[in-house]
Amino acid sequence: MRLEVFVDEQNVPFVEEIDARDFEASTIHLLARGADGTPLATGRILLEMRPPRMARFEDSFF
């Protein structure tokens, strides 16, 4: 979902979207799903302080 939203839709370079922080033990990955299990939004929590980003599909209500 992150790749589809940030890389495909927003043209963020892949190397900027997927980085070493994705694989750190302290990184928390989140996925919000609708009642039917459809993915609605995703995000990651990093221990460092920086503005968070969240991805959601344009046509999802969240």
Predicted model as a PDB file, atoms N, CA, C, CB and O in Angstrom, pLDDT in the B-factor column:
MODEL        1                                                                  
ATOM      1  N   MET A   1       0.825  -1.188   0.000  1.00 86.00           N  
ATOM      2  CA  MET A   1       0.000   0.000   0.000  1.00 86.00           C  
ATOM      3  C   MET A   1       0.874   1.258   0.000  1.00 86.00           C  
ATOM      4  CB  MET A   1      -0.942  -0.006   1.210  1.00 86.00           C  
ATOM      5  O   MET A   1       0.598   2.198  -0.745  1.00 86.00           O  
ATOM      6  N   ARG A   2       1.914   1.285   0.819  1.00 86.00           N  
ATOM      7  CA  ARG A   2       2.804   2.453   0.827  1.00 86.00           C  
ATOM      8  C   ARG A   2       3.394   2.702  -0.551  1.00 86.00           C  
ATOM      9  CB  ARG A   2       3.930   2.265   1.850  1.00 86.00           C  
ATOM     10  O   ARG A   2       3.476   3.847  -0.995  1.00 86.00           O  
ATOM     11  N   LEU A   3       3.802   1.648  -1.223  1.00 91.00           N  
ATOM     12  CA  LEU A   3       4.394   1.808  -2.550  1.00 91.00           C  
ATOM     13  C   LEU A   3       3.374   2.355  -3.535  1.00 91.00           C  
ATOM     14  CB  LEU A   3       4.951   0.474  -3.055  1.00 91.00           C  
ATOM     15  O   LEU A   3       3.683   3.240  -4.332  1.00 91.00           O  
ATOM     16  N   GLU A   4       2.169   1.831  -3.479  1.00 89.00           N  
ATOM     17  CA  GLU A   4       1.134   2.287  -4.411  1.00 89.00           C  
ATOM     18  C   GLU A   4       0.815   3.766  -4.199  1.00 89.00           C  
ATOM     19  CB  GLU A   4      -0.142   1.444  -4.248  1.00 89.00           C  
ATOM     20  O   GLU A   4       0.685   4.521  -5.162  1.00 89.00           O  
ATOM     21  N   VAL A   5       0.691   4.175  -2.938  1.00 87.00           N  
ATOM     22  CA  VAL A   5       0.328   5.567  -2.656  1.00 87.00           C  
ATOM     23  C   VAL A   5       1.501   6.515  -2.867  1.00 87.00           C  
ATOM     24  CB  VAL A   5      -0.185   5.697  -1.228  1.00 87.00           C  
ATOM     25  O   VAL A   5       1.395   7.476  -3.630  1.00 87.00           O  
ATOM     26  N   PHE A   6       2.627   6.248  -2.191  1.00 88.00           N  
ATOM     27  CA  PHE A   6       3.724   7.205  -2.243  1.00 88.00           C  
ATOM     28  C   PHE A   6       4.537   7.117  -3.530  1.00 88.00           C  
ATOM     29  CB  PHE A   6       4.628   6.998  -1.068  1.00 88.00           C  
ATOM     30  O   PHE A   6       4.839   8.149  -4.130  1.00 88.00           O  
ATOM     31  N   VAL A   7       4.898   5.916  -3.969  1.00 92.00           N  
ATOM     32  CA  VAL A   7       5.750   5.773  -5.147  1.00 92.00           C  
ATOM     33  C   VAL A   7       4.941   5.942  -6.431  1.00 92.00           C  
ATOM     34  CB  VAL A   7       6.449   4.406  -5.139  1.00 92.00           C  
ATOM     35  O   VAL A   7       5.311   6.741  -7.290  1.00 92.00           O  
ATOM     36  N   ASP A   8       3.845   5.202  -6.571  1.00 93.00           N  
ATOM     37  CA  ASP A   8       3.063   5.248  -7.813  1.00 93.00           C  
ATOM     38  C   ASP A   8       2.251   6.534  -7.957  1.00 93.00           C  
ATOM     39  CB  ASP A   8       2.132   4.058  -7.878  1.00 93.00           C  
ATOM     40  O   ASP A   8       2.309   7.191  -8.996  1.00 93.00           O  
ATOM     41  N   GLU A   9       1.492   6.896  -6.912  1.00 90.00           N  
ATOM     42  CA  GLU A   9       0.588   8.042  -7.022  1.00 90.00           C  
ATOM     43  C   GLU A   9       1.285   9.380  -6.789  1.00 90.00           C  
ATOM     44  CB  GLU A   9      -0.543   7.891  -6.042  1.00 90.00           C  
ATOM     45  O   GLU A   9       0.980  10.363  -7.464  1.00 90.00           O  
ATOM     46  N   GLN A  10       2.229   9.423  -5.827  1.00 90.00           N  
ATOM     47  CA  GLN A  10       2.849  10.695  -5.464  1.00 90.00           C  
ATOM     48  C   GLN A  10       4.268  10.843  -5.998  1.00 90.00           C  
ATOM     49  CB  GLN A  10       2.862  10.843  -3.970  1.00 90.00           C  
ATOM     50  O   GLN A  10       4.934  11.846  -5.742  1.00 90.00           O  
ATOM     51  N   ASN A  11       4.727   9.836  -6.745  1.00 94.00           N  
ATOM     52  CA  ASN A  11       6.046   9.872  -7.387  1.00 94.00           C  
ATOM     53  C   ASN A  11       7.222  10.063  -6.428  1.00 94.00           C  
ATOM     54  CB  ASN A  11       6.068  10.966  -8.392  1.00 94.00           C  
ATOM     55  O   ASN A  11       8.221  10.688  -6.785  1.00 94.00           O  
ATOM     56  N   VAL A  12       7.103   9.527  -5.217  1.00 92.00           N  
ATOM     57  CA  VAL A  12       8.231   9.527  -4.284  1.00 92.00           C  
ATOM     58  C   VAL A  12       9.193   8.444  -4.757  1.00 92.00           C  
ATOM     59  CB  VAL A  12       7.764   9.279  -2.787  1.00 92.00           C  
ATOM     60  O   VAL A  12       8.763   7.319  -5.015  1.00 92.00           O  
ATOM     61  N   PRO A  13      10.478   8.752  -4.877  1.00 94.00           N  
ATOM     62  CA  PRO A  13      11.429   7.720  -5.315  1.00 94.00           C  
ATOM     63  C   PRO A  13      11.434   6.525  -4.356  1.00 94.00           C  
ATOM     64  CB  PRO A  13      12.848   8.313  -5.421  1.00 94.00           C  
ATOM     65  O   PRO A  13      11.383   6.694  -3.138  1.00 94.00           O  
ATOM     66  N   PHE A  14      11.494   5.330  -4.916  1.00 92.00           N  
ATOM     67  CA  PHE A  14      11.472   4.092  -4.125  1.00 92.00           C  
ATOM     68  C   PHE A  14      12.539   4.118  -3.040  1.00 92.00           C  
ATOM     69  CB  PHE A  14      11.677   2.869  -5.031  1.00 92.00           C  
ATOM     70  O   PHE A  14      12.275   3.712  -1.907  1.00 92.00           O  
ATOM     71  N   VAL A  15      13.731   4.585  -3.365  1.00 90.00           N  
ATOM     72  CA  VAL A  15      14.827   4.581  -2.391  1.00 90.00           C  
ATOM     73  C   VAL A  15      14.567   5.529  -1.222  1.00 90.00           C  
ATOM     74  CB  VAL A  15      16.131   4.960  -3.074  1.00 90.00           C  
ATOM     75  O   VAL A  15      15.182   5.379  -0.167  1.00 90.00           O  
ATOM     76  N   GLU A  16      13.680   6.491  -1.386  1.00 88.00           N  
ATOM     77  CA  GLU A  16      13.303   7.369  -0.281  1.00 88.00           C  
ATOM     78  C   GLU A  16      12.164   6.776   0.547  1.00 88.00           C  
ATOM     79  CB  GLU A  16      12.898   8.741  -0.814  1.00 88.00           C  
ATOM     80  O   GLU A  16      12.052   7.054   1.741  1.00 88.00           O  
ATOM     81  N   GLU A  17      11.333   5.972  -0.074  1.00 88.00           N  
ATOM     82  CA  GLU A  17      10.176   5.410   0.632  1.00 88.00           C  
ATOM     83  C   GLU A  17      10.544   4.192   1.468  1.00 88.00           C  
ATOM     84  CB  GLU A  17       9.092   5.034  -0.359  1.00 88.00           C  
ATOM     85  O   GLU A  17      10.121   4.085   2.619  1.00 88.00           O  
ATOM     86  N   ILE A  18      11.309   3.294   0.921  1.00 89.00           N  
ATOM     87  CA  ILE A  18      11.732   2.095   1.660  1.00 89.00           C  
ATOM     88  C   ILE A  18      13.173   2.317   2.080  1.00 89.00           C  
ATOM     89  CB  ILE A  18      11.583   0.776   0.791  1.00 89.00           C  
ATOM     90  O   ILE A  18      14.065   2.414   1.237  1.00 89.00           O  
ATOM     91  N   ASP A  19      13.397   2.398   3.379  1.00 87.00           N  
ATOM     92  CA  ASP A  19      14.739   2.656   3.863  1.00 87.00           C  
ATOM     93  C   ASP A  19      15.075   1.716   5.020  1.00 87.00           C  
ATOM     94  CB  ASP A  19      14.881   4.119   4.299  1.00 87.00           C  
ATOM     95  O   ASP A  19      14.262   0.876   5.403  1.00 87.00           O  
ATOM     96  N   ALA A  20      16.257   1.863   5.560  1.00 88.00           N  
ATOM     97  CA  ALA A  20      16.730   0.969   6.623  1.00 88.00           C  
ATOM     98  C   ALA A  20      15.844   1.020   7.855  1.00 88.00           C  
ATOM     99  CB  ALA A  20      18.151   1.322   7.008  1.00 88.00           C  
ATOM    100  O   ALA A  20      15.771   0.046   8.605  1.00 88.00           O  
ATOM    101  N   ARG A  21      15.169   2.146   8.076  1.00 86.00           N  
ATOM    102  CA  ARG A  21      14.300   2.258   9.257  1.00 86.00           C  
ATOM    103  C   ARG A  21      13.123   1.302   9.194  1.00 86.00           C  
ATOM    104  CB  ARG A  21      13.790   3.680   9.401  1.00 86.00           C  
ATOM    105  O   ARG A  21      12.558   0.952  10.230  1.00 86.00           O  
ATOM    106  N   ASP A  22      12.742   0.874   7.994  1.00 88.00           N  
ATOM    107  CA  ASP A  22      11.653  -0.100   7.874  1.00 88.00           C  
ATOM    108  C   ASP A  22      11.993  -1.419   8.552  1.00 88.00           C  
ATOM    109  CB  ASP A  22      11.328  -0.348   6.409  1.00 88.00           C  
ATOM    110  O   ASP A  22      11.099  -2.153   8.973  1.00 88.00           O  
ATOM    111  N   PHE A  23      13.275  -1.719   8.657  1.00 91.00           N  
ATOM    112  CA  PHE A  23      13.707  -3.018   9.157  1.00 91.00           C  
ATOM    113  C   PHE A  23      14.278  -2.966  10.571  1.00 91.00           C  
ATOM    114  CB  PHE A  23      14.729  -3.595   8.231  1.00 91.00           C  
ATOM    115  O   PHE A  23      14.741  -3.983  11.088  1.00 91.00           O  
ATOM    116  N   GLU A  24      14.251  -1.788  11.205  1.00 88.00           N  
ATOM    117  CA  GLU A  24      14.722  -1.665  12.574  1.00 88.00           C  
ATOM    118  C   GLU A  24      13.710  -2.288  13.527  1.00 88.00           C  
ATOM    119  CB  GLU A  24      14.973  -0.189  12.936  1.00 88.00           C  
ATOM    120  O   GLU A  24      12.500  -2.175  13.327  1.00 88.00           O  
ATOM    121  N   ALA A  25      14.212  -2.936  14.551  1.00 89.00           N  
ATOM    122  CA  ALA A  25      13.332  -3.599  15.523  1.00 89.00           C  
ATOM    123  C   ALA A  25      12.424  -2.606  16.244  1.00 89.00           C  
ATOM    124  CB  ALA A  25      14.165  -4.366  16.545  1.00 89.00           C  
ATOM    125  O   ALA A  25      11.348  -2.982  16.709  1.00 89.00           O  
ATOM    126  N   SER A  26      12.839  -1.349  16.342  1.00 86.00           N  
ATOM    127  CA  SER A  26      12.045  -0.349  17.059  1.00 86.00           C  
ATOM    128  C   SER A  26      10.951   0.283  16.206  1.00 86.00           C  
ATOM    129  CB  SER A  26      12.946   0.730  17.582  1.00 86.00           C  
ATOM    130  O   SER A  26      10.119   1.022  16.732  1.00 86.00           O  
ATOM    131  N   THR A  27      10.932   0.013  14.906  1.00 89.00           N  
ATOM    132  CA  THR A  27       9.910   0.579  14.022  1.00 89.00           C  
ATOM    133  C   THR A  27       8.615  -0.212  14.162  1.00 89.00           C  
ATOM    134  CB  THR A  27      10.391   0.577  12.546  1.00 89.00           C  
ATOM    135  O   THR A  27       8.616  -1.442  14.127  1.00 89.00           O  
ATOM    136  N   ILE A  28       7.520   0.508  14.319  1.00 89.00           N  
ATOM    137  CA  ILE A  28       6.196  -0.123  14.436  1.00 89.00           C  
ATOM    138  C   ILE A  28       5.437   0.168  13.153  1.00 89.00           C  
ATOM    139  CB  ILE A  28       5.403   0.403  15.701  1.00 89.00           C  
ATOM    140  O   ILE A  28       5.257   1.327  12.780  1.00 89.00           O  
ATOM    141  N   HIS A  29       4.988  -0.895  12.473  1.00 91.00           N  
ATOM    142  CA  HIS A  29       4.212  -0.755  11.236  1.00 91.00           C  
ATOM    143  C   HIS A  29       2.735  -0.937  11.566  1.00 91.00           C  
ATOM    144  CB  HIS A  29       4.675  -1.791  10.153  1.00 91.00           C  
ATOM    145  O   HIS A  29       2.366  -1.848  12.306  1.00 91.00           O  
ATOM    146  N   LEU A  30       1.900  -0.077  11.020  1.00 90.00           N  
ATOM    147  CA  LEU A  30       0.459  -0.101  11.278  1.00 90.00           C  
ATOM    148  C   LEU A  30      -0.306  -0.325   9.983  1.00 90.00           C  
ATOM    149  CB  LEU A  30       0.002   1.210  11.948  1.00 90.00           C  
ATOM    150  O   LEU A  30       0.114   0.121   8.916  1.00 90.00           O  
ATOM    151  N   LEU A  31      -1.430  -1.018  10.087  1.00 92.00           N  
ATOM    152  CA  LEU A  31      -2.321  -1.216   8.946  1.00 92.00           C  
ATOM    153  C   LEU A  31      -3.753  -1.137   9.455  1.00 92.00           C  
ATOM    154  CB  LEU A  31      -2.047  -2.588   8.229  1.00 92.00           C  
ATOM    155  O   LEU A  31      -4.166  -1.934  10.298  1.00 92.00           O  
ATOM    156  N   ALA A  32      -4.506  -0.173   8.941  1.00 92.00           N  
ATOM    157  CA  ALA A  32      -5.926  -0.045   9.287  1.00 92.00           C  
ATOM    158  C   ALA A  32      -6.732  -0.758   8.218  1.00 92.00           C  
ATOM    159  CB  ALA A  32      -6.361   1.460   9.412  1.00 92.00           C  
ATOM    160  O   ALA A  32      -6.503  -0.563   7.024  1.00 92.00           O  
ATOM    161  N   ARG A  33      -7.674  -1.584   8.645  1.00 93.00           N  
ATOM    162  CA  ARG A  33      -8.535  -2.335   7.727  1.00 93.00           C  
ATOM    163  C   ARG A  33      -9.997  -2.009   7.992  1.00 93.00           C  
ATOM    164  CB  ARG A  33      -8.291  -3.853   7.864  1.00 93.00           C  
ATOM    165  O   ARG A  33     -10.393  -1.718   9.121  1.00 93.00           O  
ATOM    166  N   GLY A  34     -10.788  -2.065   6.925  1.00 93.00           N  
ATOM    167  CA  GLY A  34     -12.221  -1.889   7.062  1.00 93.00           C  
ATOM    168  C   GLY A  34     -12.846  -3.143   7.656  1.00 93.00           C  
ATOM    169  O   GLY A  34     -12.166  -4.147   7.866  1.00 93.00           O  
ATOM    170  N   ALA A  35     -14.131  -3.078   7.922  1.00 95.00           N  
ATOM    171  CA  ALA A  35     -14.841  -4.214   8.510  1.00 95.00           C  
ATOM    172  C   ALA A  35     -14.739  -5.473   7.656  1.00 95.00           C  
ATOM    173  CB  ALA A  35     -16.297  -3.859   8.717  1.00 95.00           C  
ATOM    174  O   ALA A  35     -14.800  -6.588   8.174  1.00 95.00           O  
ATOM    175  N   ASP A  36     -14.583  -5.289   6.336  1.00 96.00           N  
ATOM    176  CA  ASP A  36     -14.487  -6.434   5.435  1.00 96.00           C  
ATOM    177  C   ASP A  36     -13.035  -6.883   5.209  1.00 96.00           C  
ATOM    178  CB  ASP A  36     -15.132  -6.092   4.102  1.00 96.00           C  
ATOM    179  O   ASP A  36     -12.773  -7.780   4.408  1.00 96.00           O  
ATOM    180  N   GLY A  37     -12.096  -6.248   5.924  1.00 95.00           N  
ATOM    181  CA  GLY A  37     -10.690  -6.623   5.796  1.00 95.00           C  
ATOM    182  C   GLY A  37      -9.918  -5.848   4.748  1.00 95.00           C  
ATOM    183  O   GLY A  37      -8.714  -6.052   4.591  1.00 95.00           O  
ATOM    184  N   THR A  38     -10.589  -4.961   4.028  1.00 92.00           N  
ATOM    185  CA  THR A  38      -9.933  -4.168   2.994  1.00 92.00           C  
ATOM    186  C   THR A  38      -8.954  -3.180   3.630  1.00 92.00           C  
ATOM    187  CB  THR A  38     -10.979  -3.418   2.138  1.00 92.00           C  
ATOM    188  O   THR A  38      -9.328  -2.464   4.559  1.00 92.00           O  
ATOM    189  N   PRO A  39      -7.708  -3.125   3.148  1.00 91.00           N  
ATOM    190  CA  PRO A  39      -6.763  -2.141   3.686  1.00 91.00           C  
ATOM    191  C   PRO A  39      -7.244  -0.717   3.401  1.00 91.00           C  
ATOM    192  CB  PRO A  39      -5.356  -2.359   3.086  1.00 91.00           C  
ATOM    193  O   PRO A  39      -7.631  -0.398   2.277  1.00 91.00           O  
ATOM    194  N   LEU A  40      -7.215   0.136   4.434  1.00 90.00           N  
ATOM    195  CA  LEU A  40      -7.652   1.528   4.290  1.00 90.00           C  
ATOM    196  C   LEU A  40      -6.509   2.515   4.439  1.00 90.00           C  
ATOM    197  CB  LEU A  40      -8.723   1.842   5.305  1.00 90.00           C  
ATOM    198  O   LEU A  40      -6.470   3.533   3.749  1.00 90.00           O  
ATOM    199  N   ALA A  41      -5.577   2.219   5.340  1.00 88.00           N  
ATOM    200  CA  ALA A  41      -4.471   3.143   5.607  1.00 88.00           C  
ATOM    201  C   ALA A  41      -3.309   2.361   6.204  1.00 88.00           C  
ATOM    202  CB  ALA A  41      -4.913   4.293   6.566  1.00 88.00           C  
ATOM    203  O   ALA A  41      -3.491   1.292   6.786  1.00 88.00           O  
ATOM    204  N   THR A  42      -2.120   2.913   6.047  1.00 88.00           N  
ATOM    205  CA  THR A  42      -0.933   2.300   6.624  1.00 88.00           C  
ATOM    206  C   THR A  42      -0.003   3.400   7.106  1.00 88.00           C  
ATOM    207  CB  THR A  42      -0.220   1.380   5.598  1.00 88.00           C  
ATOM    208  O   THR A  42      -0.087   4.539   6.648  1.00 88.00           O  
ATOM    209  N   GLY A  43       0.856   3.066   8.005  1.00 85.00           N  
ATOM    210  CA  GLY A  43       1.820   4.032   8.513  1.00 85.00           C  
ATOM    211  C   GLY A  43       2.900   3.310   9.290  1.00 85.00           C  
ATOM    212  O   GLY A  43       2.834   2.098   9.494  1.00 85.00           O  
ATOM    213  N   ARG A  44       3.883   4.059   9.716  1.00 85.00           N  
ATOM    214  CA  ARG A  44       4.922   3.491  10.561  1.00 85.00           C  
ATOM    215  C   ARG A  44       5.271   4.505  11.632  1.00 85.00           C  
ATOM    216  CB  ARG A  44       6.178   3.095   9.732  1.00 85.00           C  
ATOM    217  O   ARG A  44       5.248   5.714  11.402  1.00 85.00           O  
ATOM    218  N   ILE A  45       5.592   3.995  12.793  1.00 85.00           N  
ATOM    219  CA  ILE A  45       5.986   4.840  13.911  1.00 85.00           C  
ATOM    220  C   ILE A  45       7.476   4.639  14.130  1.00 85.00           C  
ATOM    221  CB  ILE A  45       5.167   4.507  15.207  1.00 85.00           C  
ATOM    222  O   ILE A  45       7.947   3.514  14.295  1.00 85.00           O  
ATOM    223  N   LEU A  46       8.218   5.754  14.128  1.00 83.00           N  
ATOM    224  CA  LEU A  46       9.655   5.735  14.369  1.00 83.00           C  
ATOM    225  C   LEU A  46       9.920   6.394  15.720  1.00 83.00           C  
ATOM    226  CB  LEU A  46      10.435   6.463  13.221  1.00 83.00           C  
ATOM    227  O   LEU A  46       9.181   7.287  16.134  1.00 83.00           O  
ATOM    228  N   LEU A  47      10.961   5.958  16.399  1.00 76.00           N  
ATOM    229  CA  LEU A  47      11.290   6.552  17.691  1.00 76.00           C  
ATOM    230  C   LEU A  47      11.796   7.980  17.551  1.00 76.00           C  
ATOM    231  CB  LEU A  47      12.326   5.710  18.401  1.00 76.00           C  
ATOM    232  O   LEU A  47      11.637   8.779  18.474  1.00 76.00           O  
ATOM    233  N   GLU A  48      12.401   8.317  16.419  1.00 71.00           N  
ATOM    234  CA  GLU A  48      12.896   9.672  16.234  1.00 71.00           C  
ATOM    235  C   GLU A  48      11.733  10.636  16.046  1.00 71.00           C  
ATOM    236  CB  GLU A  48      13.852   9.740  15.033  1.00 71.00           C  
ATOM    237  O   GLU A  48      10.665  10.241  15.577  1.00 71.00           O  
ATOM    238  N   MET A  49      11.931  11.864  16.399  1.00 57.00           N  
ATOM    239  CA  MET A  49      10.882  12.868  16.248  1.00 57.00           C  
ATOM    240  C   MET A  49      10.949  13.467  14.852  1.00 57.00           C  
ATOM    241  CB  MET A  49      11.015  13.973  17.321  1.00 57.00           C  
ATOM    242  O   MET A  49      11.938  14.105  14.491  1.00 57.00           O  
ATOM    243  N   ARG A  50       9.914  13.264  14.082  1.00 67.00           N  
ATOM    244  CA  ARG A  50       9.793  13.887  12.775  1.00 67.00           C  
ATOM    245  C   ARG A  50       8.331  13.782  12.365  1.00 67.00           C  
ATOM    246  CB  ARG A  50      10.743  13.214  11.716  1.00 67.00           C  
ATOM    247  O   ARG A  50       7.628  12.893  12.845  1.00 67.00           O  
ATOM    248  N   PRO A  51       7.860  14.652  11.504  1.00 68.00           N  
ATOM    249  CA  PRO A  51       6.441  14.586  11.138  1.00 68.00           C  
ATOM    250  C   PRO A  51       6.087  13.232  10.521  1.00 68.00           C  
ATOM    251  CB  PRO A  51       6.092  15.714  10.157  1.00 68.00           C  
ATOM    252  O   PRO A  51       6.754  12.790   9.585  1.00 68.00           O  
ATOM    253  N   PRO A  52       5.065  12.578  11.023  1.00 66.00           N  
ATOM    254  CA  PRO A  52       4.668  11.276  10.473  1.00 66.00           C  
ATOM    255  C   PRO A  52       3.921  11.435   9.157  1.00 66.00           C  
ATOM    256  CB  PRO A  52       3.797  10.515  11.476  1.00 66.00           C  
ATOM    257  O   PRO A  52       3.350  12.488   8.872  1.00 66.00           O  
ATOM    258  N   ARG A  53       3.937  10.376   8.366  1.00 69.00           N  
ATOM    259  CA  ARG A  53       3.150  10.333   7.134  1.00 69.00           C  
ATOM    260  C   ARG A  53       2.237   9.123   7.228  1.00 69.00           C  
ATOM    261  CB  ARG A  53       4.067  10.265   5.851  1.00 69.00           C  
ATOM    262  O   ARG A  53       2.577   8.116   7.849  1.00 69.00           O  
ATOM    263  N   MET A  54       1.097   9.236   6.613  1.00 70.00           N  
ATOM    264  CA  MET A  54       0.165   8.121   6.571  1.00 70.00           C  
ATOM    265  C   MET A  54      -0.309   7.984   5.141  1.00 70.00           C  
ATOM    266  CB  MET A  54      -1.034   8.325   7.553  1.00 70.00           C  
ATOM    267  O   MET A  54      -0.547   8.981   4.460  1.00 70.00           O  
ATOM    268  N   ALA A  55      -0.445   6.754   4.687  1.00 72.00           N  
ATOM    269  CA  ALA A  55      -0.941   6.498   3.338  1.00 72.00           C  
ATOM    270  C   ALA A  55      -2.359   5.962   3.415  1.00 72.00           C  
ATOM    271  CB  ALA A  55      -0.023   5.505   2.588  1.00 72.00           C  
ATOM    272  O   ALA A  55      -2.669   5.116   4.254  1.00 72.00           O  
ATOM    273  N   ARG A  56      -3.209   6.453   2.543  1.00 74.00           N  
ATOM    274  CA  ARG A  56      -4.553   5.888   2.420  1.00 74.00           C  
ATOM    275  C   ARG A  56      -4.950   5.962   0.960  1.00 74.00           C  
ATOM    276  CB  ARG A  56      -5.588   6.642   3.329  1.00 74.00           C  
ATOM    277  O   ARG A  56      -4.529   6.855   0.224  1.00 74.00           O  
ATOM    278  N   PHE A  57      -5.768   5.005   0.556  1.00 76.00           N  
ATOM    279  CA  PHE A  57      -6.258   5.022  -0.812  1.00 76.00           C  
ATOM    280  C   PHE A  57      -7.252   6.161  -0.971  1.00 76.00           C  
ATOM    281  CB  PHE A  57      -6.906   3.669  -1.188  1.00 76.00           C  
ATOM    282  O   PHE A  57      -8.055   6.422  -0.075  1.00 76.00           O  
ATOM    283  N   GLU A  58      -7.198   6.831  -2.097  1.00 75.00           N  
ATOM    284  CA  GLU A  58      -8.035   7.993  -2.351  1.00 75.00           C  
ATOM    285  C   GLU A  58      -9.516   7.701  -2.178  1.00 75.00           C  
ATOM    286  CB  GLU A  58      -7.785   8.509  -3.734  1.00 75.00           C  
ATOM    287  O   GLU A  58     -10.256   8.544  -1.672  1.00 75.00           O  
ATOM    288  N   ASP A  59      -9.956   6.527  -2.587  1.00 72.00           N  
ATOM    289  CA  ASP A  59     -11.385   6.216  -2.555  1.00 72.00           C  
ATOM    290  C   ASP A  59     -11.831   5.564  -1.247  1.00 72.00           C  
ATOM    291  CB  ASP A  59     -11.731   5.310  -3.707  1.00 72.00           C  
ATOM    292  O   ASP A  59     -12.986   5.152  -1.135  1.00 72.00           O  
ATOM    293  N   SER A  60     -10.943   5.460  -0.256  1.00 65.00           N  
ATOM    294  CA  SER A  60     -11.341   4.849   1.010  1.00 65.00           C  
ATOM    295  C   SER A  60     -11.815   5.928   1.970  1.00 65.00           C  
ATOM    296  CB  SER A  60     -10.173   4.045   1.629  1.00 65.00           C  
ATOM    297  O   SER A  60     -11.312   7.052   1.955  1.00 65.00           O  
ATOM    298  N   PHE A  61     -12.764   5.585   2.787  1.00 62.00           N  
ATOM    299  CA  PHE A  61     -13.261   6.502   3.798  1.00 62.00           C  
ATOM    300  C   PHE A  61     -12.611   6.120   5.100  1.00 62.00           C  
ATOM    301  CB  PHE A  61     -14.816   6.468   3.905  1.00 62.00           C  
ATOM    302  O   PHE A  61     -12.849   5.036   5.631  1.00 62.00           O  
ATOM    303  N   PHE A  62     -11.787   7.013   5.616  1.00 53.00           N  
ATOM    304  CA  PHE A  62     -11.070   6.709   6.851  1.00 53.00           C  
ATOM    305  C   PHE A  62     -10.918   7.968   7.648  1.00 53.00           C  
ATOM    306  CB  PHE A  62      -9.698   6.079   6.568  1.00 53.00           C  
ATOM    307  O   PHE A  62     -10.340   7.945   8.735  1.00 53.00           O  
TER     308      PHE A  62                                                      
ENDMDL                                                                          
END                                                                             
